[in-house]
Amino acid sequence: MKLGNGLLVWSTLPASHRNLFSATATVSCAHLPDRIRSSQSLQLEALNVLDWPSVCRQLSLFTSTSMALTAAESGRIPLGRTPAESRRLLEQTSAAVAIPRRLDFSGIEDVSSIIDSAVSGEVLSIGDLCTVLKTLRSVRTLIEQLEGIVLEHNLQTRCHTLLTILQKCNFPNTLEQKIEFCLDCNLTVILDRASEDLELVRLERKTNLENLDSLLKHVSTQIFNANGIDKPTVTKRRSRMCVAVRTTHRSLLPGGVVLDSSNSGATYFMEPREAVDLNNLEVKLSESEKIEEQVVLSLLSGEVAMCSCQIKNLLDRVLEVDLALARAGHARWIQGVCPNMNFTDDQDNELNFLSVDVKDVRHPVLLASKLSNDSVSLSDRSLDKYTESEESGQGSDNSGFPVPVDFRINHGVKVVIISGPNTGGKTASLKTLGLISIMLKAGMYLPASKEPRLPWFDLVLADIGDNQSLEQSLSTFSGHISRICSILDVATEKSLILLDEIGSGTDPSEGVALSDSILQYLKDRVSLAVVTTHYADLTRLKEKSAEFENAAMEFSQASLEPTYRILWGSMGESNALNIATTIGFDRKVIEVAKSWVQKLRPENMQKLNTMLYQSLSQEKNALEKQAQKPVSLRSEILELYNEAQKEADYLAELEAAFKQKETKELQHELKLVKTEIDSVIRKFEKQLTNSSPDDFNKLLKDAESAIALIVENHQPSTYERKSENATSTYVPQVGDQVLTKGLRNRLATVVEASSDDNTVLVQCGKIRLRVDINTIKPVGDGRITEAPPLRQNSQDQSIKRTRNHNTKKADEISNGYGPVVQTSKNSLDLRGMRVEEANFQVEMAIATSQPNSVLFIIHGTGTGVLKEHVLELLRKHGRVAKFEPESDTNYGCTIAYVK
């Protein structure tokens, strides 16, 4: 394929750019050594503790591009990895400060995602390509603008570093020309000249559309003249050109194709027969045009992919310039000064490498709060949402600005110990030193006066604040020690270490010893360590070595308030009691505290320790004696519990055996009774068959007598009933052997006679308990063996029901119906039948029954519907003399007396 007019020839489609840069090396933190990963993690934590993200957010207010804004807001401002890099960043800031007016970055966008899409093989849209073109044009304009300002104000020497950033970049001129040639970004279209094939397709399509439009207009006019439509209408439906016609005049277009209809259905949108070929050609040419456009976009996307390295390098250079100008704007805003970087990288030059001389420096975050409150202009953006609340312990002067502090550390000093009162500004001063050290690495001006001198540190590590962690089971002291241990592992001889309240959170004597050891270790292994403490013993290290230095936070004895200034070479007191007095503590509390201070002085500590040891020893002995009592009591309780558990298991087994035996005896006796009664009934039925009606009463009485005799033979013995009656009148005496119902009839001994509440105390094995007198039985001459009693009341009721039923049968016999005895022949089971089927079965049963006979109709209970229909049928039937339930307790069977 060839681009139009020979500007550039692509004879063949280049290889897919999907695989470009596929071998790009990426460095993962997982492949870094453990020490490097640990140092990076600790450095990141220190940046957060020192409020570096807040400074980065301040810097974001002075950025001009979205790339720089994102980097600043996310805290990804570059820090110099070497002194040379930090010096270069500082020179760029100084060059940006010299530029008299703002540069125009409008039109420059972050096209990294677009470039990545092109590299991955995606076809970019017209909008994406135009965005790339717009960015390239804006970068070119920015370079020309910067060069013009430098020439106008004769700043070639001072701004050389800033000019070098953009002038040395490889600008993709060819890509810019190709995109301009192929696309019209104002109209967002691909130009005809982008390729010869596209130009030919569009020309042919234009001619076809003109012919199609002319034809449809002519047809539409004819339809209008024939009153087939209100006005001539040519439109498009389903990607095909058509005309509108009333439904009633569809015949005006013979052979036409209906493509659509109106919502009311009164109008059809039809494609005339003459336009079918032209529409088909239009669809074909439209698809061809889209294909050609995609080819052009694909080729341009490939060109973008091939220039991806140049474009990304260009964006990096623009970002570098934007951040340099942002640092310059921030420096003007805080009225910062350029720190002195005039020292070499030679580690032997300790005079330059270790000296610190910074005067009147203010905490940048707190300073920003004051500047924001004073409504300082920040490039038309508000700083209020980025500034943070003022830290505890940081003071301000009469003007409301943070109190400036000085850092003056002499040559050769490795460890600085800052002491002083609470809320005196120790922690804020520590953070200020760490923060300006990081700002120096980032090439930023410092909010100080004169010419601040500060060494370059490869790592700024800090242990400030409470490191307590419930998730990692770390106490406050454990959290501090864990962090310090990690810091000592990664610190180098060029590192700055900041430790707040070293050795706190544990016993003071052990805390002092551990802190002394840590500081001695740091003295030989780091560039500088600054710590804060309330331990007076640590301030005496200066007497042992010149590598230690003391500093104190000033405290006004007149006003009893801190001044937030550092007194170098002095030792400070905590002044806790004075501060408590100022706050308004009760004077009695203060006096007691002062007496304790006298007791805790070194000369009184030995006596106090001796008294404390004796007191603790006595307390320990008393506690050990008390601890033995629960152990002995627990042993007795466990022994009693085991005994009770064994007794309970034995009783459970005994109860199960007794129930099994009782069940077997009851089943055997029930089977025997049932056999005897069945024999009597069979004999009675046989005699009824062979006897005359006159003998029925005699036979009935004989059967009743036989059944009554069987029942009487199986009644409980008189001895058992007498035993039960005698038990209720039994009065237990001490020493009697009794059977206890509450212990499942276990043998027990009465140890205390009955009282007024009708209870008695018994002992069973080792268990003593008080039971009701009605729940025990005397043993007598031997253990009472209780036979399973038969339920007398139930038997009496059964005999009574049998006698009543037999009397009823005798009455029926006397009425001429014979004995009312249910057999299989005179029974009709209707359960499970429908009403119609049941009615038929009852009708048939009554019709086939002999005169003066009985019929047992079993209908069940259920919902009662079937029973109601059966009773209604029996009431109306002519052969049914009467009907009644089989018994008072059986409502599921009805006896019908048939005439």
C-alpha positions in Angstrom: 0.0 0.0 0.0 1.2 3.5 -0.8 0.4 6.7 1.0 -0.9 9.4 -1.4 1.3 11.5 -3.6 4.4 9.6 -2.7 5.0 11.3 0.7 5.8 7.9 2.1 5.6 4.5 0.5 4.5 1.4 2.4 4.8 -1.2 -0.2 3.9 -4.0 2.2 2.3 -4.1 5.6 5.0 -4.1 8.2 5.2 -7.0 10.7 2.8 -6.8 13.6 4.1 -4.4 16.2 2.6 -6.5 18.9 5.9 -8.2 19.6 7.9 -5.0 19.7 9.7 -4.5 23.0 8.5 -7.9 24.2 11.9 -8.5 25.6 11.9 -5.3 27.6 13.6 -6.1 30.9 11.6 -5.4 34.1 13.0 -5.4 37.6 10.8 -6.9 40.2 11.2 -6.3 43.9 11.0 -10.0 44.4 14.3 -10.5 42.6 16.2 -7.9 44.7 18.4 -9.0 47.6 16.6 -9.0 51.0 18.8 -6.1 52.3 17.8 -3.9 49.4 14.1 -4.7 49.8 14.3 -4.0 53.5 16.1 -0.7 53.0 13.5 0.4 50.4 10.7 -0.5 52.7 12.2 1.3 55.7 13.0 4.4 53.6 9.3 4.5 52.4 8.1 4.2 56.0 10.4 7.0 57.0 9.2 9.3 54.2 5.6 8.8 55.4 6.6 9.4 59.1 8.5 12.6 58.1 5.5 14.0 56.2 7.2 13.8 52.8 3.9 13.1 51.0 2.6 16.4 52.4 5.6 18.3 50.8 5.0 16.5 47.5 1.3 17.6 47.6 2.5 21.1 48.1 4.7 20.7 45.0 1.8 19.4 43.0 0.2 22.8 43.2 2.9 24.2 41.0 2.9 21.5 38.3 1.5 22.2 34.8 1.1 18.7 33.3 -1.1 15.7 34.4 2.1 13.6 34.5 3.8 15.8 37.0 0.6 16.3 39.0 0.1 12.5 39.3 3.7 12.0 40.3 3.6 14.7 43.0 0.3 13.8 44.5 1.3 10.1 44.8 4.7 11.1 46.4 6.8 9.9 43.5 9.0 12.9 43.3 12.5 11.7 42.2 15.3 11.7 44.8 18.9 11.7 43.9 20.5 8.3 44.3 23.9 9.8 44.4 25.3 13.3 45.4 25.8 14.0 41.7 22.2 13.4 40.9 21.0 15.6 43.8 23.4 18.3 42.6 22.0 18.0 39.1 18.4 18.3 40.4 19.4 21.4 42.5 21.0 23.0 39.4 17.8 22.4 37.4 15.8 24.1 40.2 18.2 27.1 40.2 17.8 27.4 36.5 14.0 27.3 36.7 14.1 30.0 39.4 15.9 32.3 36.9 13.1 32.0 34.3 11.1 35.2 34.6 7.7 34.0 33.5 5.7 30.7 33.3 6.0 28.4 30.4 3.0 27.2 28.5 2.5 23.4 28.8 -1.1 23.4 27.4 -1.8 20.6 24.9 0.8 18.2 26.5 -1.0 15.1 27.7 0.2 11.8 29.1 0.0 9.5 26.1 1.8 6.6 27.8 -1.3 4.4 27.8 -1.9 5.2 24.1 1.7 4.2 23.3 1.4 1.0 25.3 -1.8 0.1 23.4 0.1 0.6 20.1 3.0 -1.5 21.3 0.7 -4.3 22.3 -0.7 -4.4 18.8 -4.0 -2.6 19.2 -5.2 -0.3 16.4 -5.4 3.3 17.7 -8.5 5.4 17.0 -8.4 8.7 15.2 -8.8 10.5 18.5 -5.8 8.7 20.0 -3.6 9.5 17.1 -4.7 13.2 17.2 -3.8 13.3 20.9 -0.3 12.0 20.1 0.0 14.6 17.3 -1.2 17.4 19.6 1.3 16.4 22.3 4.2 16.4 19.9 3.2 19.8 18.5 2.9 21.2 22.1 6.3 19.8 23.1 7.8 21.5 20.0 6.2 24.8 21.0 7.4 24.4 24.6 11.0 24.0 23.4 10.8 27.0 21.1 9.2 29.0 24.0 12.0 28.1 26.4 14.7 28.9 23.9 13.1 32.3 23.1 13.0 33.2 26.8 16.6 32.3 27.4 17.8 34.3 24.4 15.6 37.3 25.3 17.0 37.5 28.9 20.5 36.3 28.1 20.2 33.3 30.4 22.2 30.8 28.3 24.7 30.0 31.1 22.3 29.9 34.0 19.6 27.9 32.2 22.0 25.6 30.4 20.9 22.5 32.4 17.2 23.1 31.7 17.8 23.7 28.0 19.9 20.5 27.8 17.0 18.4 29.0 14.8 19.2 26.0 17.4 19.9 23.3 19.1 16.5 23.5 15.9 14.5 23.1 15.3 12.7 19.8 12.1 14.3 18.4 9.9 12.0 16.1 9.5 14.4 13.2 8.6 11.7 10.7 5.7 10.4 12.8 4.4 13.9 13.2 4.4 14.5 9.5 2.7 11.2 8.8 -0.2 11.8 11.2 -0.6 15.4 9.8 -0.7 14.1 6.3 -3.3 11.3 6.9 -5.6 12.9 9.5 -7.7 16.0 9.9 -7.7 16.4 13.7 -10.1 19.3 13.5 -12.8 17.2 11.9 -11.5 13.9 13.3 -11.5 12.2 9.9 -9.0 10.3 7.7 -8.1 12.3 4.6 -8.6 10.9 1.1 -4.9 11.4 0.5 -4.0 8.9 3.2 -3.9 6.1 0.6 -4.6 5.7 -3.1 -7.0 2.8 -2.5 -9.0 4.8 0.0 -9.2 7.8 -2.4 -10.5 5.5 -5.2 -13.1 3.9 -3.0 -14.4 7.2 -1.7 -14.6 8.6 -5.3 -16.6 5.6 -6.5 -18.8 5.8 -3.5 -19.5 9.5 -4.0 -20.6 8.9 -7.6 -22.8 6.0 -6.6 -24.4 8.0 -3.8 -25.2 10.8 -6.3 -26.9 8.4 -8.7 -28.8 6.8 -5.8 -29.9 10.1 -4.4 -31.1 11.3 -7.8 -33.1 8.2 -8.4 -34.8 8.2 -5.0 -35.7 11.9 -5.2 -37.3 11.2 -8.6 -39.3 8.3 -7.3 -40.3 10.2 -4.1 -41.6 13.1 -6.2 -43.7 10.7 -8.3 -45.2 9.2 -5.1 -46.0 12.7 -3.8 -47.7 13.6 -7.1 -49.8 10.5 -6.8 -50.9 11.5 -3.2 -48.9 8.6 -1.9 -47.2 10.8 0.8 -47.5 14.2 2.3 -44.1 15.4 1.1 -41.2 13.7 -0.8 -39.1 11.8 1.7 -35.8 10.1 1.2 -34.2 8.4 4.2 -32.1 5.4 5.3 -33.4 2.3 7.0 -31.3 -0.8 7.8 -28.2 0.8 6.1 -30.1 1.2 2.8 -31.5 4.3 1.1 -35.3 4.2 0.7 -38.4 6.4 0.3 -41.6 6.9 2.4 -45.0 5.9 1.0 -48.5 5.5 2.6 -49.5 1.9 3.4 -52.6 2.4 1.1 -50.4 3.4 -1.8 -47.9 0.6 -1.6 -48.9 -0.4 -5.1 -47.1 2.7 -6.4 -43.8 0.8 -6.0 -44.3 -2.6 -7.6 -41.5 -5.0 -6.7 -40.3 -2.7 -4.0 -38.9 -4.0 -0.7 -40.4 -2.9 2.7 -37.5 -2.1 5.0 -39.5 -0.6 7.9 -42.7 1.1 9.0 -43.7 4.0 11.1 -44.9 3.6 14.7 -48.5 4.1 13.6 -48.2 1.7 10.8 -49.6 4.2 8.3 -46.3 4.6 6.4 -43.9 2.2 4.8 -40.3 2.8 4.1 -39.7 1.0 0.8 -36.7 0.4 -1.4 -37.7 0.8 -5.0 -36.8 -2.1 -7.3 -34.7 0.3 -9.4 -32.5 1.2 -6.3 -31.7 -2.3 -5.2 -28.5 -2.6 -7.2 -27.3 0.9 -6.3 -27.9 0.2 -2.6 -26.0 -3.1 -2.8 -23.1 -1.2 -4.4 -23.3 1.4 -1.6 -23.1 -1.2 1.1 -20.2 -2.8 -0.6 -18.3 0.4 -1.1 -19.0 1.5 2.5 -17.5 -1.7 3.9 -14.5 -1.2 1.6 -14.0 2.3 2.9 -14.0 1.1 6.5 -11.4 -1.6 5.6 -9.2 1.0 4.0 -9.5 3.4 6.9 -8.6 0.5 9.3 -5.6 -0.2 7.2 -4.4 3.4 7.5 -5.0 3.5 11.2 -3.2 0.2 11.6 -0.2 1.6 9.7 -0.1 4.7 11.8 -0.4 2.7 15.0 2.6 0.7 13.9 4.5 3.9 13.3 3.6 5.1 16.8 4.7 1.7 18.2 8.1 2.0 16.4 8.5 5.5 17.9 7.4 4.5 21.4 10.8 4.8 22.9 11.3 8.3 21.5 7.9 9.5 22.6 8.2 8.1 26.1 11.7 9.6 26.4 10.2 12.9 25.3 7.5 12.7 27.9 10.1 11.9 30.6 12.0 15.1 29.6 8.9 17.2 29.7 8.1 15.7 33.1 11.6 16.5 34.3 11.3 20.2 33.2 7.8 20.5 34.7 9.0 19.2 38.1 12.0 21.5 38.0 9.7 24.5 37.4 7.4 23.2 40.2 10.4 23.1 42.6 11.2 26.6 41.6 7.6 27.8 42.2 7.7 26.1 45.6 11.0 27.8 46.4 9.5 31.2 45.7 6.4 30.4 47.7 8.3 29.4 50.9 11.0 32.0 50.3 13.5 29.2 50.3 17.3 29.4 49.8 19.6 27.1 47.9 21.5 24.7 50.2 25.3 24.4 49.9 26.2 21.4 47.9 29.9 22.3 47.6 31.4 19.0 48.8 32.9 16.1 47.0 31.8 12.5 46.9 35.1 11.4 48.6 34.3 9.6 51.8 37.7 10.6 53.3 36.7 14.3 53.2 35.0 14.0 56.6 35.1 17.8 57.2 32.7 18.4 54.4 30.8 15.1 54.6 29.8 15.3 58.3 29.2 19.1 59.0 25.6 20.5 59.4 25.0 24.2 59.6 21.4 25.2 59.0 20.0 28.4 60.5 16.4 29.5 61.1 14.8 26.5 59.3 11.1 26.1 59.7 9.1 22.9 59.3 7.8 23.0 55.6 4.4 21.5 56.3 3.7 23.9 59.2 5.1 26.8 57.2 2.7 25.9 54.4 -0.2 26.0 56.8 0.6 29.6 57.7 1.3 30.7 54.1 -2.1 29.1 53.0 -3.9 31.0 55.8 -2.3 34.2 54.6 -4.0 33.5 51.2 -0.8 33.3 49.2 -1.5 32.7 45.5 -0.6 29.2 44.3 -1.1 29.2 40.6 -4.8 29.7 41.0 -5.1 26.5 43.1 -6.1 26.3 46.8 -3.6 24.8 49.2 -6.1 24.3 51.9 -7.0 20.8 51.0 -3.3 19.7 51.1 -2.0 21.3 54.3 -2.2 19.3 57.5 -3.1 20.2 61.1 -0.3 21.6 63.2 1.7 18.9 65.0 1.8 18.6 68.7 4.9 20.1 70.2 5.7 22.5 67.4 5.5 26.1 68.5 5.0 29.4 66.6 6.3 32.9 67.0 4.3 36.0 67.5 3.6 36.3 63.7 2.0 32.8 63.7 4.8 31.2 61.7 6.6 28.1 63.1 9.5 28.9 65.4 12.7 28.6 63.4 15.4 26.3 64.8 19.1 26.0 64.2 21.1 22.8 63.5 24.8 23.2 64.1 26.6 19.9 64.3 30.4 20.1 64.5 32.8 18.1 62.4 33.4 14.6 63.7 30.2 14.4 65.7 28.3 11.1 64.9 25.5 11.1 67.5 23.4 14.0 68.8 21.3 13.5 71.9 18.4 16.0 72.3 16.8 16.2 75.7 14.2 18.5 77.2 10.6 18.9 78.4 7.6 17.2 76.9 5.8 19.3 74.3 9.1 21.2 73.9 9.5 20.5 70.2 12.0 17.6 70.2 10.0 15.4 67.8 9.1 18.3 65.5 12.8 19.3 65.4 13.7 15.7 64.6 11.2 15.6 61.7 12.4 19.0 60.4 16.0 17.7 60.1 14.9 14.6 58.3 12.6 16.4 56.0 15.1 19.0 54.9 17.6 16.2 54.2 15.1 14.6 51.9 14.3 17.9 50.2 18.1 18.3 49.6 18.2 14.9 47.9 15.2 16.0 45.7 16.9 19.2 44.6 14.5 21.6 46.5 15.3 24.8 48.2 15.0 24.9 52.0 12.9 27.2 54.2 15.9 28.6 56.0 18.2 31.7 56.0 21.6 32.5 54.8 23.4 29.5 53.2 22.4 26.2 54.8 25.0 23.5 54.7 23.9 19.9 54.9 25.6 16.6 53.9 24.0 14.2 51.4 22.6 11.0 53.0 21.9 7.8 51.0 19.2 6.8 53.5 17.1 8.8 55.9 15.7 6.2 58.4 13.4 7.1 61.3 11.8 5.5 64.3 9.2 8.1 65.4 5.8 7.5 66.9 4.1 4.5 68.3 4.9 1.2 66.5 2.4 -0.9 68.4 0.8 -3.5 66.2 -2.1 -5.8 67.4 -1.9 -7.8 64.1 1.8 -8.6 64.7 1.4 -8.9 68.5 3.9 -6.1 69.1 3.8 -3.9 72.2 5.0 -0.3 72.1 8.5 -1.3 73.3 8.6 -4.3 71.0 7.5 -2.2 68.0 10.3 0.3 68.7 13.0 -2.3 69.1 11.9 -4.2 66.0 12.1 -1.1 63.9 15.5 -0.1 65.3 16.8 -3.6 64.7 15.7 -3.4 61.0 17.3 0.1 60.8 20.6 -1.1 62.1 20.7 -4.0 59.6 20.4 -1.7 56.5 22.2 1.5 57.7 25.4 2.5 56.0 28.2 5.0 56.8 26.3 7.6 54.7 22.9 7.2 56.4 21.0 9.6 58.7 19.2 7.8 61.6 16.5 9.6 63.6 15.3 7.9 66.8 12.5 9.4 69.0 12.4 8.6 72.7 15.0 5.8 72.4 14.7 3.1 75.0 11.2 4.2 76.3 8.4 1.8 77.1 10.3 -0.5 79.5 12.1 -0.5 82.8 14.2 2.7 83.0 17.4 1.0 84.0 17.2 -1.5 81.2 16.1 1.2 78.8 19.2 3.3 79.6 21.5 0.3 79.2 20.0 -0.7 75.9 20.0 2.8 74.6 23.7 3.3 75.5 24.6 0.2 73.6 22.6 1.2 70.5 24.2 4.6 70.4 27.7 3.2 70.8 26.9 0.9 67.8 25.6 3.7 65.7 28.6 5.9 66.4 30.9 3.6 64.5 28.5 2.7 61.6 26.5 5.7 60.4 27.1 9.2 59.1 24.9 10.9 61.7 22.4 9.8 64.3 20.0 12.2 66.1 18.0 10.9 69.0 15.7 12.3 71.6 15.4 11.1 75.2 14.3 11.8 78.8 17.2 9.7 80.2 19.7 12.0 81.8 22.3 9.2 81.9 22.6 9.3 78.0 23.6 12.9 78.1 26.8 11.9 80.0 28.1 10.0 76.9 29.6 13.2 75.7 32.0 13.0 78.6 33.4 9.7 77.3 33.7 10.5 73.6 33.9 13.6 71.4 31.7 11.8 68.8 28.7 12.5 71.0 27.0 15.9 71.2 24.2 17.1 73.5 21.4 19.5 72.7 18.4 20.7 74.8 15.1 22.2 74.0 14.9 25.6 75.8 12.4 25.9 78.6 11.5 29.3 80.2 11.6 29.1 83.9 9.9 32.4 84.2 6.8 31.6 82.1 7.1 27.8 82.7 6.6 27.3 78.9 8.9 25.9 76.2 10.4 28.3 73.7 10.9 25.5 71.0 14.5 26.6 70.4 17.5 24.2 70.5 20.4 24.9 72.8 23.4 23.1 71.4 25.9 21.7 73.9 23.4 21.8 76.8 21.6 19.1 78.7 17.9 19.6 79.2 15.5 18.6 82.0 12.1 17.1 81.4 10.4 19.7 83.6 7.4 17.4 83.8 6.4 18.7 87.3 6.6 22.3 86.2 4.5 21.6 83.1 1.9 19.7 85.2 1.8 22.7 87.5 1.2 25.1 84.6 -1.6 22.9 83.2 -3.3 23.1 86.6 -2.7 19.9 88.5 -3.7 19.7 92.1 -0.9 21.0 94.3 -1.1 18.0 96.6 -0.5 15.7 93.6 2.6 17.8 92.7 4.0 17.6 96.2 3.6 13.8 96.4 5.4 13.6 93.0 8.3 15.8 94.2 8.7 13.5 97.2 9.0 10.5 94.9 11.6 12.4 92.9 13.7 12.7 96.1 13.3 9.0 96.8 14.3 8.0 93.3 17.6 9.8 93.4 20.6 7.5 93.0 21.7 7.8 96.6 18.3 6.6 97.8 17.7 3.9 95.2 19.8 1.1 97.0 17.7 1.3 100.2 14.5 1.4 98.2 15.5 -1.6 96.2 16.2 -3.6 99.4 12.9 -2.8 100.9 11.1 -3.6 97.7 12.8 -7.0 97.5 11.8 -8.0 101.0 8.2 -6.9 100.4 8.0 -8.9 97.2 9.5 -12.0 98.9 6.9 -11.9 101.7 4.1 -11.4 99.1 5.4 -14.4 97.1 5.4 -16.8 100.1 1.9 -15.8 101.0 0.6 -16.3 97.5 2.3 -19.7 97.3 0.5 -20.9 100.5 -2.9 -19.6 99.1 -2.2 -21.4 95.8 -1.8 -24.8 97.6 -5.4 -24.6 99.0 -7.2 -24.7 95.6 -5.0 -27.5 94.5 -5.9 -29.7 97.4 -9.6 -28.8 97.1 -9.5 -29.6 93.4 -8.1 -33.0 94.1 -10.9 -33.9 96.5 -13.5 -32.6 94.1 -12.1 -34.7 91.2 -12.1 -37.8 93.4 -15.7 -37.2 94.5 -16.7 -36.5 90.8 -15.1 -39.8 89.6 -17.0 -41.8 92.3 -20.3 -40.2 91.4 -19.6 -40.8 87.7 -19.0 -44.5 88.4 -22.2 -44.7 90.5 -24.2 -43.0 87.7 -22.9 -45.5 85.1 -23.8 -48.4 87.3 -27.3 -47.1 87.9 -27.8 -46.6 84.2 -26.8 -50.2 83.5 -29.0 -51.4 86.3 -32.0 -49.4 85.0 -31.5 -50.7 81.4 -31.4 -54.3 82.7 -34.4 -53.9 84.8 -36.4 -52.3 82.0 -35.4 -55.1 79.6 -36.5 -57.8 82.2 -39.8 -56.0 83.0 -40.5 -55.6 79.3 -40.0 -59.3 78.6 -42.2 -60.3 81.5 -45.0 -57.9 80.5 -44.8 -59.2 76.9 -45.0 -62.8 78.0 -47.9 -62.2 80.4 -49.7 -60.1 77.7 -49.3 -62.9 75.2 -50.6 -65.5 77.7 -53.7 -63.4 78.6 -54.4 -62.8 74.9 -54.1 -66.6 74.2 -56.5 -67.5 77.0 -59.1 -64.9 76.0 -58.9 -65.9 72.3 -59.6 -69.5 73.4 -62.7 -68.4 75.3 -64.0 -66.3 72.4 -63.5 -69.2 69.9 -65.3 -71.6 72.2 -68.1 -69.0 72.6 -68.5 -68.5 68.8 -68.6 -72.3 68.3 -71.3 -72.8 70.9 -73.3 -69.9 69.4 -73.4 -71.8 66.1 -74.5 -75.1 67.5 -77.0 -73.8 70.2 -80.5 -72.5 70.1 -81.3 -68.8 71.0 -82.6 -69.8 74.3 -79.1 -70.9 75.4 -77.4 -67.6 74.3 -77.7 -65.9 77.7 -76.2 -68.8 79.5 -73.3 -69.1 77.0 -72.7 -65.3 77.3 -72.6 -65.5 81.1 -70.2 -68.5 81.0 -67.8 -66.6 78.7 -67.9 -63.5 80.9 -67.1 -65.6 83.9 -64.2 -67.2 82.2 -62.7 -63.9 81.1 -63.2 -62.4 84.6 -61.4 -65.4 86.0 -58.5 -64.8 83.6 -58.2 -61.2 84.6 -58.4 -62.0 88.3 -55.6 -64.5 88.0 -53.3 -61.8 86.6 -53.9 -59.2 89.2 -50.9 -58.0 91.5 -50.5 -60.1 94.6 -52.0 -58.9 97.9 -48.5 -58.8 99.4 -47.2 -56.3 96.9 -50.2 -54.0 97.4 -49.8 -54.2 101.1 -46.1 -53.4 100.8 -46.9 -50.3 98.8 -49.4 -49.2 101.4 -47.0 -49.9 104.2 -44.3 -47.8 102.6 -46.3 -44.7 102.7 -46.7 -44.9 106.5 -43.0 -45.7 107.1 -41.0 -43.4 109.4 -37.2 -43.7 108.8 -34.8 -43.9 111.7 -31.1 -43.2 111.8 -29.2 -46.3 110.6 -32.1 -47.8 108.6 -31.3 -49.4 105.2 -33.7 -47.9 102.6 -34.2 -48.0 98.8 -33.9 -44.5 97.4 -36.1 -43.7 94.3 -34.0 -40.7 93.4 -30.9 -42.9 93.1 -32.8 -45.5 91.0 -33.6 -47.7 94.0 -30.0 -47.9 95.2 -29.4 -49.1 98.8 -28.7 -46.2 101.1 -28.3 -45.5 104.9 -30.3 -42.9 106.8 -27.8 -40.6 108.6 -30.3 -38.0 109.9 -33.9 -38.4 110.9 -36.7 -36.6 109.2 -37.2 -32.9 109.8 -40.2 -30.6 109.6 -39.9 -30.2 105.9 -40.6 -34.0 105.5 -37.1 -34.8 104.2 -34.4 -37.1 105.4 -30.6 -37.1 104.9 -29.2 -40.4 103.4 -25.8 -41.6 102.3 -25.2 -43.8 99.3 -21.5 -44.7 99.0 -19.7 -41.3 99.3 -22.6 -39.3 98.2 -24.8 -37.6 100.8 -28.1 -36.0 99.8 -31.4 -34.9 101.3 -34.4 -36.6 99.8 -38.2 -36.6 100.3 -39.5 -39.2 102.8 -42.1 -40.4 100.2 -39.3 -41.4 97.8 -37.7 -44.0 100.1 -38.7 -47.6 101.0 -37.5 -49.8 103.9 -35.5 -52.9 103.1 -36.8 -55.0 106.0 -35.3 -58.5 106.3 -33.9 -58.4 102.8 -33.9 -56.4 99.5 -37.4 -55.9 98.2 -37.8 -57.2 94.7 -40.5 -55.3 92.9 -42.4 -57.2 90.2 -43.7 -55.1 87.3 -47.2 -54.0 88.4 -50.2 -54.4 86.1 -52.3 -51.3 85.8 -55.4 -52.2 87.8 -57.4 -49.2 86.7 -56.9 -49.9 83.1 -58.0 -53.6 83.6 -61.1 -52.6 85.5 -62.1 -50.3 82.7 -61.5 -53.0 80.1 -63.6 -55.5 82.0 -66.3 -52.9 82.4 -66.3 -52.2 78.7 -66.4 -55.9 77.9 -69.4 -56.4 80.2 -71.3 -53.5 78.8 -70.6 -54.7 75.2 -71.7 -58.2 76.1 -74.9 -56.8 77.7 -75.6 -54.8 74.5 -75.1 -58.0 72.5 -77.5 -59.9 74.7 -80.1 -57.1 74.1 -79.6 -57.4 70.4 -80.0 -61.1 70.5 -83.3 -60.7 72.4 -84.5 -58.3 69.6 -84.1 -60.9 67.0 -80.9 -59.8 65.3 -78.8 -62.5 66.8 -75.3 -61.9 68.3 -73.7 -58.6 67.2 -70.3 -60.1 66.4 -68.0 -58.6 63.6 -66.7 -61.1 61.1 -65.2 -60.8 57.7 -68.5 -61.6 56.0 -70.5 -58.8 57.7 -67.8 -56.1 57.4 -67.5 -53.4 54.7 -64.2 -51.4 54.6 -64.7 -48.1 52.8 -61.4 -46.4 53.8 -59.5 -44.9 50.8 -62.6 -44.8 48.6 -64.2 -41.8 47.0 -67.8 -40.8 48.0 -69.4 -42.1 44.8 -67.6 -45.5 45.1 -68.4 -45.8 48.8 -72.2 -45.1 48.2 -72.3 -47.8 45.6 -70.5 -50.3 47.9 -72.9 -49.6 50.8 -76.0 -49.9 48.5 -74.7 -53.3 47.3 -73.9 -54.6 50.8 -77.3 -53.6 52.1 -79.1 -55.1 49.1 -77.3 -58.5 49.5 -77.7 -58.6 53.3 -80.2 -61.1 54.8 -83.1 -59.8 56.9 -82.5 -59.2 60.6 -78.8 -59.0 60.1 -76.1 -56.5 61.1 -73.5 -54.8 58.9 -70.2 -53.3 60.1 -69.4 -50.3 57.9 -65.7 -49.2 58.4 -65.4 -45.6 57.2 -62.6 -44.3 59.4 -62.4 -40.7 60.9 -60.2 -38.6 58.7 -61.8 -35.4 57.6 -65.3 -36.8 58.3 -66.6 -36.3 54.8 -67.0 -40.0 54.0 -68.6 -40.7 57.4 -71.2 -38.0 56.8 -72.2 -39.3 53.4 -72.5 -42.9 54.8 -74.7 -41.8 57.7 -76.8 -39.7 55.3 -77.3 -42.8 53.1 -78.2 -45.0 56.1 -80.8 -42.4 57.3 -82.6 -42.5 54.0 -82.3 -46.2 53.2 -85.5 -48.2 53.5 -84.0 -51.4 54.8 -81.9 -49.8 57.6 -83.8 -50.0 60.9 -81.2 -48.0 62.8 -77.5 -47.5 63.0 -75.0 -46.6 65.8 -71.2 -46.5 66.5 -69.6 -49.8 67.2 -68.5 -48.6 70.7 -68.2 -45.3 72.7 -64.6 -45.0 71.8 -64.6 -46.2 68.2 -66.1 -43.6 65.9 -64.4 -45.1 62.8 -67.0 -47.9 62.4 -70.8 -47.8 62.2 -73.1 -50.8 62.8 -76.2 -50.8 60.6 -79.2 -53.0 61.5 -80.8 -54.3 58.3 -84.5 -55.2 58.3 
